[in-house]
Amino acid sequence: MTRLPTAAQRRLIEAADPATGRLKGTDAQLAALVKRGLAFRHPRPPHDHFLTPAGHRIRDAETETESEPGHAEPAAPGVFAARVGGEDPAPEAGPARQREVRSAWEGMLELRRMTNPDGATDRPCGWERTHLVQAAALALEAGGHRPSGPDGGGYRITDTPQPDAVAVYEPDDAARRACAGTLERAGWQVGEYTEPRTRRRYLLASPRRA
């Protein structure tokens, strides 16, 4: 998503069901939200539309802003991106960021429930399998782990030659094991390996299928 939603689209997002994120609107309105990555069409009949994690974050941002006194208009929400590590400069991790991460993770669980064939929330969904680095980063950040900054401490996630796996680097042994536990609880298969040349330890993680 590269553009902010229009005022009309924000009204649709705000009116979504607070529990499920189910949307109501014309076919054209719903299709426009899907195109922006703010909604998805459920694959099973009656093919209702629901907010994606990005849509949930926008609705939460609108609600929080409207509840604060002194704001005539809601602030324009930004595009959420899970932190994969290595960002320079290192981003701050204050209460606002924690709320964003919590909202994103709750939206991801809802996306799992709506798109996994059996409604399971304990394993990754199709979106996560096509956005492996971002999905693993969201699971780790939601689990309270710290992404690495210029100083090198914290986790860093990278692609691998394997089409369904990411590598997670964390120099601290205890923190690396904790990352493995968080990913496993989030529905990932995790193994620990050593790079032959550098002897660096890392995690190899892939979404669990069953």
RODO-2510 file (C-alpha; in nm, 4 decimals, decimal comma):
residues 210
     n   res          X          Y          Z
     1     m     0,0000     0,0000     0,0000
     2     t     0,1580     0,3324    -0,1102
     3     r    -0,1303     0,5803    -0,0715
     4     l    -0,3459     0,6714     0,2231
     5     p    -0,7139     0,5753     0,2034
     6     t    -0,9683     0,8355     0,0981
     7     a    -1,2143     0,9853     0,3449
     8     a    -1,4874     0,7564     0,2096
     9     q    -1,2652     0,4512     0,2491
    10     r    -1,1768     0,5508     0,6046
    11     r    -1,5478     0,5656     0,6848
    12     l    -1,5898     0,2084     0,5572
    13     i    -1,2911     0,0965     0,7639
    14     e    -1,4220     0,2669     1,0773
    15     a    -1,7618     0,0995     1,0280
    16     a    -1,6128    -0,2520     1,0066
    17     d    -1,7242    -0,5049     1,2655
    18     p    -1,5025    -0,4430     1,5710
    19     a    -1,4534    -0,8139     1,6411
    20     t    -1,4113    -0,9698     1,2972
    21     g    -1,3242    -0,6751     1,0751
    22     r    -1,6099    -0,7636     0,8383
    23     l    -1,6802    -0,4829     0,5923
    24     k    -1,9957    -0,3607     0,4229
    25     g    -2,0021    -0,1538     0,1055
    26     t    -2,0542    -0,1613    -0,2682
    27     d    -1,8539    -0,4012    -0,4850
    28     a    -1,6490    -0,1104    -0,6181
    29     q    -1,5730     0,0236    -0,2709
    30     l    -1,4667    -0,3146    -0,1399
    31     a    -1,2569    -0,3865    -0,4490
    32     a    -1,0751    -0,0554    -0,3989
    33     l    -0,9880    -0,1513    -0,0404
    34     v    -0,8610    -0,4903    -0,1598
    35     k    -0,6447    -0,3187    -0,4212
    36     r    -0,4860    -0,1026    -0,1517
    37     g    -0,4169    -0,4051     0,0695
    38     l    -0,6611    -0,2913     0,3363
    39     a    -0,9163    -0,5689     0,2862
    40     f    -0,9377    -0,9222     0,1519
    41     r    -1,2215    -1,1235     0,0001
    42     h    -1,2915    -1,4440     0,1872
    43     p    -1,2380    -1,7437    -0,0433
    44     r    -1,5473    -1,9284     0,0839
    45     p    -1,9103    -1,8290     0,0242
    46     p    -2,0642    -1,5817     0,0860
    47     h    -1,7267    -1,4229     0,0004
    48     d    -1,7517    -1,1432     0,2526
    49     h    -1,4766    -0,8833     0,2790
    50     f    -1,2642    -0,8339     0,5915
    51     l    -0,9944    -0,5945     0,7038
    52     t    -0,6345    -0,7032     0,6589
    53     p    -0,3819    -0,6298     0,9367
    54     a    -0,3070    -0,2992     0,7595
    55     g    -0,6774    -0,2145     0,7600
    56     h    -0,7071    -0,2966     1,1290
    57     r    -0,4134    -0,0667     1,2068
    58     i    -0,5715     0,2222     1,0196
    59     r    -0,9000     0,1740     1,2040
    60     d    -0,7188     0,1583     1,5385
    61     a    -0,5233     0,4747     1,4553
    62     e    -0,8429     0,6579     1,3629
    63     t    -1,0166     0,5451     1,6828
    64     e    -0,7271     0,6419     1,9091
    65     t    -0,6923     0,9853     1,7489
    66     e    -1,0630     1,0628     1,7717
    67     s    -1,0631     0,9707     2,1416
    68     e    -0,7883     1,2225     2,2221
    69     p    -0,9071     1,5740     2,3108
    70     g    -0,7842     1,8661     2,1075
    71     h    -0,7750     1,6880     1,7704
    72     a    -1,0162     1,8282     1,5147
    73     e    -0,9143     1,5794     1,2491
    74     p    -0,7566     1,2335     1,2708
    75     a    -0,3891     1,2117     1,1995
    76     a    -0,2888     1,0400     0,8782
    77     p    -0,1772     0,6887     0,9663
    78     g     0,1479     0,5557     0,8295
    79     v     0,2205     0,2207     0,6712
    80     f     0,3146    -0,0419     0,9274
    81     a     0,6210    -0,2552     0,8644
    82     a     0,7583    -0,5118     1,1042
    83     r     1,1205    -0,4476     1,1927
    84     v     1,3518    -0,7092     1,0449
    85     g     1,6667    -0,5757     1,2125
    86     g     1,9547    -0,3712     1,0846
    87     e     1,7506    -0,0518     1,0459
    88     d     1,9683     0,2575     1,0501
    89     p     1,9069     0,4669     1,2458
    90     a     1,7606     0,2271     1,4967
    91     p     1,3886     0,3107     1,5384
    92     e     1,2432     0,3908     1,8775
    93     a     1,0344     0,1275     2,0569
    94     g     0,7974     0,3322     2,2693
    95     p     0,4343     0,2800     2,3725
    96     a     0,2994     0,3934     2,0338
    97     r     0,5084     0,1327     1,8546
    98     q     0,3995    -0,1352     2,1016
    99     r     0,0361    -0,0535     2,0269
   100     e     0,1031    -0,0753     1,6534
   101     v     0,2728    -0,4129     1,6895
   102     r    -0,0017    -0,5508     1,9139
   103     s    -0,2697    -0,4367     1,6695
   104     a    -0,0788    -0,5846     1,3756
   105     w    -0,0402    -0,9194     1,5500
   106     e    -0,4069    -0,9324     1,6464
   107     g    -0,4954    -0,8553     1,2867
   108     m    -0,2651    -1,1330     1,1680
   109     l    -0,4325    -1,3848     1,3977
   110     e    -0,7689    -1,2788     1,2589
   111     l    -0,6358    -1,3167     0,9054
   112     r    -0,5237    -1,6699     0,9941
   113     r    -0,8656    -1,7508     1,1339
   114     m    -1,0429    -1,6256     0,8246
   115     t    -0,8117    -1,7691     0,5574
   116     n    -0,6766    -2,0993     0,6925
   117     p    -0,9141    -2,3727     0,5695
   118     d    -0,9820    -2,4996     0,9221
   119     g    -0,9812    -2,1556     1,0828
   120     a    -0,6639    -2,2352     1,2777
   121     t    -0,4766    -1,9434     1,4334
   122     d    -0,1790    -2,1457     1,5566
   123     r    -0,0035    -2,1697     1,2205
   124     p     0,0817    -1,9167     0,9480
   125     c    -0,1627    -1,8321     0,6709
   126     g    -0,1067    -1,7841     0,2989
   127     w    -0,0059    -1,4193     0,3301
   128     e     0,2683    -1,5074     0,5751
   129     r     0,3995    -1,7799     0,3452
   130     t     0,4470    -1,5242     0,0681
   131     h     0,5959    -1,2565     0,2993
   132     l     0,8280    -1,4704     0,5097
   133     v     1,0687    -1,2058     0,6380
   134     q     0,7937    -0,9632     0,7373
   135     a     0,5846    -1,2413     0,8936
   136     a     0,8723    -1,3722     1,1043
   137     a     0,9651    -1,0181     1,2049
   138     l     0,6096    -0,9455     1,3188
   139     a     0,6023    -1,2650     1,5269
   140     l     0,9311    -1,1740     1,6944
   141     e     0,8484    -0,8089     1,7546
   142     a     0,5053    -0,9040     1,8906
   143     g     0,6852    -1,1502     2,1188
   144     g     0,8851    -0,8677     2,2748
   145     h     1,2187    -0,9277     2,1023
   146     r     1,4470    -0,6420     2,0019
   147     p     1,5510    -0,5954     1,6389
   148     s     1,9164    -0,5188     1,5804
   149     g     2,0420    -0,1682     1,5207
   150     p     2,3754    -0,0257     1,4086
   151     d     2,5368    -0,1647     1,7245
   152     g     2,4622    -0,5193     1,6079
   153     g     2,2665    -0,6332     1,9141
   154     g     1,9239    -0,7936     1,8682
   155     y     1,7763    -1,0095     1,5952
   156     r     1,8133    -0,9685     1,2197
   157     i     1,6080    -1,1639     0,9644
   158     t     1,7157    -1,2387     0,6071
   159     d     1,5962    -1,4378     0,3098
   160     t     1,7596    -1,7718     0,2342
   161     p     1,8072    -1,9748    -0,0852
   162     q     1,5267    -2,1963     0,0387
   163     p     1,1929    -2,0660    -0,0940
   164     d     1,0045    -2,1311     0,2307
   165     a     1,2552    -2,0364     0,5021
   166     v     1,4218    -1,7344     0,6596
   167     a     1,7397    -1,7014     0,8639
   168     v     1,7307    -1,5317     1,2037
   169     y     2,0617    -1,4019     1,3391
   170     e     2,0923    -1,3123     1,7080
   171     p     2,4438    -1,2953     1,8562
   172     d     2,3307    -1,3640     2,2138
   173     d     2,2771    -1,7358     2,2707
   174     a     1,9986    -1,6984     2,5258
   175     a     1,8174    -1,4393     2,3151
   176     r     1,8502    -1,6619     2,0091
   177     r     1,6923    -1,9541     2,1926
   178     a     1,4143    -1,7236     2,3113
   179     c     1,3528    -1,6164     1,9509
   180     a     1,3247    -1,9823     1,8531
   181     g     1,0634    -2,0415     2,1228
   182     t     0,8588    -1,7399     2,0144
   183     l     0,8599    -1,8490     1,6507
   184     e     0,7612    -2,2035     1,7433
   185     r     0,4674    -2,0759     1,9483
   186     a     0,3690    -1,8613     1,6505
   187     g     0,3484    -2,1676     1,4274
   188     w     0,6964    -2,1873     1,2744
   189     q     0,9355    -2,4820     1,2501
   190     v     1,2759    -2,3767     1,3773
   191     g     1,6199    -2,5332     1,3742
   192     e     1,9573    -2,3947     1,4843
   193     y     2,2616    -2,4155     1,2577
   194     t     2,6182    -2,2900     1,2222
   195     e     2,7573    -2,1162     0,9135
   196     p     3,0560    -2,3226     0,7960
   197     r     3,2864    -2,0317     0,7198
   198     t     3,1951    -1,7705     0,9803
   199     r     3,0878    -2,0157     1,2544
   200     r     2,7987    -1,7846     1,3328
   201     r     2,4954    -1,9519     1,4868
   202     y     2,1575    -1,8776     1,3343
   203     l     1,7990    -2,0028     1,3239
   204     l     1,6377    -2,1423     1,0124
   205     a     1,2610    -2,0934     1,0339
   206     s     0,9780    -2,1939     0,8044
   207     p     0,5974    -2,1789     0,8451
   208     r     0,4459    -2,4941     0,9873
   209     r     0,1855    -2,6526     0,7590
   210     a     0,0053    -2,8817     1,0043
***
